[in-house]
């Protein structure tokens, strides 16, 4: 279906991209530290579903149409910027919020809201649009069944999302289970908030 060397290259490329720290990693780690390892699964699932949707749209050529539209691309981009800034400010100045890792003081969000947090974060990320639109054509052989190739590559991406973000969720859960001192908790929250704000500012500079 897909040459082994091509699949390995796709696997390694996607693995490195998913494992690289970014807003999604910050959210997953914070959610796990706040509400527990199992609860963070719904954030991870939201991120993975959003990426799967991007993959499907890329295979259908719809992502190319979005990138060609100044209005659609700008809407997605600035929605992502606003959401990252909101998360960052919340983490910096609120005693609660999704990135506060004091698990005993945090009320667990409903599952569907937790899922939506991850989904909205990823679906409003213009870098994901650019990534999938640039990545997919490099690994699809138009002389072979395109639907089957897209299914295999999309399934691989979905699995890597679950595994890699699951790893970060485990790290977040372990960090909260050792009983961190309040000053350490404060530093982590402010660092995470600052990183999200910087990510939002960087996202504002993304061009097609």
C-alpha positions as CSV (number, residue, x, y, z in Angstrom):
1,X,0.0,0.0,0.0
2,X,2.7,2.4,1.1
3,X,6.5,1.7,0.7
4,X,8.0,0.9,4.0
5,X,10.7,3.6,3.8
6,X,8.0,6.2,3.0
7,X,5.9,5.0,6.0
8,X,8.9,5.1,8.4
9,X,9.8,8.6,7.3
10,X,6.2,9.7,7.9
11,X,6.1,8.0,11.3
12,X,9.4,9.6,12.5
13,X,8.4,13.1,11.1
14,X,5.0,13.0,12.8
15,X,6.4,11.5,16.0
16,X,8.9,14.4,16.3
17,X,6.3,17.0,15.6
18,X,3.8,15.7,18.0
19,X,6.4,15.2,20.8
20,X,7.7,18.7,20.4
21,X,6.5,20.9,23.3
22,X,3.8,23.4,22.5
23,X,0.4,24.7,23.6
24,X,-1.2,21.3,23.4
25,X,1.5,19.8,25.6
26,X,1.1,22.5,28.1
27,X,-2.7,22.0,28.3
28,X,-2.4,18.2,28.5
29,X,0.2,18.3,31.3
30,X,-1.7,20.9,33.2
31,X,-5.0,19.0,32.9
32,X,-3.4,15.8,34.1
33,X,-1.7,17.5,37.1
34,X,-4.9,19.3,38.0
35,X,-7.6,16.6,37.5
36,X,-5.7,13.4,37.2
37,X,-4.1,11.2,34.5
38,X,-7.4,9.5,33.4
39,X,-9.3,12.9,33.2
40,X,-6.6,14.3,30.8
41,X,-7.5,11.6,28.3
42,X,-10.5,13.7,27.2
43,X,-8.2,16.7,26.4
44,X,-5.9,14.4,24.4
45,X,-8.9,12.9,22.6
46,X,-10.1,16.4,21.7
47,X,-6.7,17.2,20.3
48,X,-6.4,14.0,18.4
49,X,-9.9,14.3,16.9
50,X,-9.1,17.9,15.7
51,X,-6.0,16.6,14.0
52,X,-7.9,13.7,12.5
53,X,-10.4,16.3,11.1
54,X,-7.5,18.3,9.6
55,X,-6.1,15.1,8.1
56,X,-9.4,14.2,6.5
57,X,-9.9,17.8,5.2
58,X,-6.4,17.7,3.8
59,X,-7.0,14.5,2.0
60,X,-10.2,16.0,0.5
61,X,-8.3,19.1,-0.6
62,X,-10.5,21.4,1.6
63,X,-7.5,22.6,3.6
64,X,-6.1,24.0,0.4
65,X,-9.3,26.0,-0.1
66,X,-9.1,27.4,3.4
67,X,-5.5,28.4,3.0
68,X,-6.5,30.2,-0.3
69,X,-9.1,32.3,1.6
70,X,-7.8,35.3,3.4
71,X,-11.0,35.5,5.5
72,X,-11.2,31.9,6.6
73,X,-7.5,31.6,7.4
74,X,-7.6,34.9,9.4
75,X,-10.7,33.7,11.4
76,X,-8.9,30.5,12.4
77,X,-5.7,32.2,13.1
78,X,-7.1,35.0,15.3
79,X,-9.4,32.6,17.1
80,X,-6.4,30.5,18.0
81,X,-4.5,33.6,19.2
82,X,-7.4,34.7,21.4
83,X,-7.8,31.3,22.9
84,X,-4.1,30.9,23.8
85,X,-4.0,34.4,25.3
86,X,-7.2,33.6,27.3
87,X,-5.6,30.3,28.7
88,X,-2.3,32.1,29.4
89,X,-3.9,35.0,31.3
90,X,-6.1,32.6,33.2
91,X,-3.1,30.6,34.3
92,X,-1.2,33.7,35.3
93,X,-3.8,35.6,37.3
94,X,-6.4,33.1,38.5
95,X,-6.1,30.8,41.5
96,X,-8.2,28.3,39.5
97,X,-8.2,27.7,35.8
98,X,-7.2,24.7,33.7
99,X,-3.5,25.0,34.4
100,X,-3.6,25.3,38.2
101,X,-2.0,22.0,39.4
102,X,-3.4,22.0,43.0
103,X,-5.5,19.0,42.4
104,X,-7.2,19.1,45.8
105,X,-8.6,22.6,45.1
106,X,-9.7,22.0,41.5
107,X,-13.2,21.0,40.6
108,X,-13.2,18.5,37.8
109,X,-14.7,19.8,34.5
110,X,-17.4,17.9,32.8
111,X,-16.1,15.4,30.3
112,X,-17.5,17.1,27.2
113,X,-16.1,20.5,28.3
114,X,-12.7,18.9,28.9
115,X,-12.9,17.3,25.4
116,X,-13.8,20.7,23.9
117,X,-10.8,22.4,25.5
118,X,-8.5,20.2,23.6
119,X,-10.5,20.2,20.4
120,X,-10.8,24.0,20.3
121,X,-7.1,24.5,21.1
122,X,-6.0,22.4,18.2
123,X,-8.7,23.2,15.6
124,X,-8.0,26.9,16.0
125,X,-4.2,26.4,15.4
126,X,-3.2,27.7,11.9
127,X,0.1,25.8,12.2
128,X,-1.9,22.6,12.1
129,X,-3.5,23.7,8.8
130,X,-0.1,24.5,7.3
131,X,1.5,21.3,8.6
132,X,-1.1,18.9,7.2
133,X,-1.4,20.8,3.9
134,X,2.4,20.5,3.5
135,X,2.8,17.0,4.9
136,X,0.2,14.9,3.3
137,X,1.1,15.5,-0.4
138,X,4.7,14.4,0.3
139,X,3.6,10.9,1.4
140,X,0.6,10.2,-0.9
141,X,1.3,8.3,-4.1
142,X,-1.4,9.2,-6.6
143,X,-0.8,6.0,-8.5
144,X,-2.0,4.0,-5.5
145,X,-5.5,4.0,-3.8
146,X,-5.5,7.5,-2.1
147,X,-8.3,6.7,0.4
148,X,-6.5,3.7,1.8
149,X,-3.2,5.6,2.1
150,X,-4.9,8.5,3.8
151,X,-6.6,6.1,6.2
152,X,-3.3,4.4,7.2
153,X,-1.5,7.7,7.6
154,X,-4.4,9.3,9.4
155,X,-4.7,6.4,11.8
156,X,-1.0,6.5,12.5
157,X,-1.2,10.2,13.3
158,X,-4.2,9.6,15.6
159,X,-2.3,6.8,17.5
160,X,0.8,9.0,17.8
161,X,-1.3,11.8,19.3
162,X,-2.7,9.5,21.9
163,X,0.7,8.0,22.8
164,X,2.8,11.1,22.9
165,X,0.3,13.3,24.7
166,X,-0.4,10.4,27.0
167,X,3.3,10.5,27.9
168,X,3.1,14.2,28.8
169,X,-0.1,13.5,30.8
170,X,1.7,10.9,32.8
171,X,4.5,13.4,33.5
172,X,2.0,16.0,34.7
173,X,0.2,13.4,36.9
174,X,3.5,12.4,38.5
175,X,4.5,16.0,39.2
176,X,1.3,16.5,41.1
177,X,1.4,13.2,43.0
178,X,4.7,14.0,44.7
179,X,3.2,16.9,46.7
180,X,4.9,20.0,45.3
181,X,5.4,23.0,47.6
182,X,3.1,26.0,47.0
183,X,6.0,28.2,45.7
184,X,6.8,25.5,43.1
185,X,3.1,25.3,42.1
186,X,3.0,29.0,41.6
187,X,6.1,29.0,39.5
188,X,4.8,26.2,37.3
189,X,1.5,28.0,36.8
190,X,3.1,31.3,35.9
191,X,5.6,29.7,33.6
192,X,2.9,27.8,31.8
193,X,0.8,30.9,31.5
194,X,3.7,32.9,30.1
195,X,4.5,30.2,27.6
196,X,0.9,30.1,26.4
197,X,0.8,33.9,25.9
198,X,4.1,33.8,24.0
199,X,2.7,31.0,21.9
200,X,-0.3,33.2,21.2
201,X,1.9,36.1,20.2
202,X,4.0,33.8,17.9
203,X,0.8,32.4,16.3
204,X,-0.2,35.9,15.4
205,X,2.8,36.1,13.1
206,X,2.0,32.9,11.2
207,X,1.7,33.5,7.5
208,X,0.4,31.1,4.8
